[in-house]
């Protein structure tokens, strides 16, 4: 069975586990309250005595077992209400140290691990169409334990693939730059690459806005869903907004490309700084004179090949890691959130499909003159890793392997264009931001002028360039886009529940764009693209993803000379 088939099976298993055994599964009893910020909750030893309130640390996640559900009694229309749920609270050191030991004063013989029967305030918010929405919303304790069990499996896979990124990118880029020799060729390649990335990003935002205008996803969310989503995720909006406010300016981003300490850039995984240093180092090696830099280039060439072997070792466990990652994403989203935002999610997916088919398909078919289906088959491993991890950076090592082994792109092109793309090419993210901005405006009945929408195109294009290639970074840049467009940031709460799932789709499109532009740049440099078929992959263990680990390890004796 081929590697991408195993990964697809892993995704299917993860989806089933997430829907049936996740914390938000409708098949399991909701017996736990999970609070993102326990310090914002009202917890008392006696619900009738405000003086018994336990001052919990702010920002601390909190899970409590439900002993008795709340009983709000008859609720008055259009009037908020509150009730109290009896819960089991397990004390920890942070609770006991917070607020000068106030918890220890209220609870007799309090120690870490002490279980306290307390009362949690449950608020009932009135809905515009009638009825009330309770907050917080209970989840399944069993489902929460299932996700906690599978989380380390996905984390091991993510760490394994991220482990390769910095040494592979630095070694590949340095070797590629040194092999170019002509600095003018590098400048030409860099200019073309950045221009094409920026153009496709602007087109992506435009497609997103057009699709959102046609489908009108904001018209499909009712008052009850709006209130429930706002109440459930409003606590996370402030964090995203704060990160957006702290984001560096365009000038600061440009200055930050030059590392003050290259070793620190390598340690932190700052991709733009790594690219800059590798390019300068590679150019310097070519200027040392004949043969002087060869030993350094040879060393990093061997490092590059060793990292590729590590990629294949990590990919051997990819199906299990992917299953765990997908189970966690689907389980935490839950069917209720997915149902409420179904039309919005489909709008994003339709826009991403159109962009991938029309824009990337056009680039590959017209400019590179490569069969589209052959191209898509060759890059499947990278797309699947991008989809399951929601990280362009995590998919980068696999993307480089697909470009060089499955498509036949030279190392000098792939090692420059792909790392740059994983940082500045966020077409899927930009398209998503366009749809999300218009969706939130429609829900709040905000009329956007043509100028407002052009500002969304510009803001999303520039914000996506600085977006980190990690899960969830798109929400921070979306907060910047909403601010620039005059749309209330509280609207983020409406889409946060589905963000992680849609992040998978848009990251897969981002990586597809990286590889499409890489293919076009390779053809522009006079290279011939030869997509690897599945049969050729299975037959040749030295190319592609199949059979690479079948070799027996050989002892290596150090050179005594």
C-alpha angles and dihedrals in degrees: 000000000000121000097248091051089054090049091051090052089050090053091050093050091047092051093052092047092048095050097043103032103023124115091258096045114137089214094066131067114260101229105145136067113216114196122192091202114027090182090067093054125091109234120172136177088218117025091209094053116069089189089069093062112132110227101219123192116272117246093021116132111231134195121188131180116237113239097170124011118232120268110206094173118208111353121216117229114256091004124112117230140183138211137176129246118201109231142173111245118195110207121223136183094267091056093049094048096044122101094010094301096305092148091054089053092053098043117060115232091000115185135158106284095027111141114222127191104225140158125249120203114237116198124209113207119199118240124222092237094046133276130064139267118222119218133229098037117220121237136195114277091203091051090049089053091049091054090045088054096050095039095083090053092058091041092054090052093047092048092047094054094041089052089069099048104083100041092042096048095044095045095043094046094047092049091045094050092047091051092053093062093179111088091195089063089055092051091049091048093047094048094049092045096051092045093052093046092052093047094051091047093054090047090050093056090048092052090049092053093046093050091047090050092052099044098034095206092182090068091063098061115087130208094262094054091044092053094043094050092044092051094044098049106023090102091065096051095077092056093052092046092049091052090049091051090051094049114121121252124253091261091050090050090053093048091047090062088078108072119222088200115025092194090055090050089053091047093049094043093234097172100197092050091047090051092049094049094045091050093049092044092048092049090048091054091054089054097053094086136257113334095348097111097036096097091054093047091047091051094052091044089060090046088053093052092047091052090052089056089050088054090058091048090053092044089058088071095037096107091059094044092047092050090053094047094049092045090054094048096046093040094053093045096052130196094271094059092043091051094050092050098035097117092044091050092047090050091056092046092049090051092048091049092050092048093048093046102040104030103031092032089053093049093050097040101038106029101029095030091219122142107258096221092049089050093049093049091051093054098042096110092055092047092051094048090047091049096049098042098036087217127115088193093054090049093049098092091050091045091054091049091049092049096049102033104027099036102025097236114159120252091239091062102036095045091057105034099043100050088046090049094050087060107035105022108080102147094148091050092048092050090048091052091053092052093043094050093051092043092054090046090052093049091051091041093240114160111220119204124217088260091053091053093047087053088053089054092050096042094046092048094051095039093050090055090063096040115122115240092239134104115282097012090117091068091059092051090044089058087056091050093049091051092050090050098046094245115141113258091218085079087076087077089066094061104029092093092062099033097095092051094048088045087068093057096044093047090053088053091048091055092045088055092049091054093043092054090044090055092049092048091050091053090046088056090055099260125142117232116217112180113213115236123218091250092052090048092053092046100048115055091187094063131049129005103296123092097359092124095049092092118103116240114252127208115251118209117202116247107260094193 
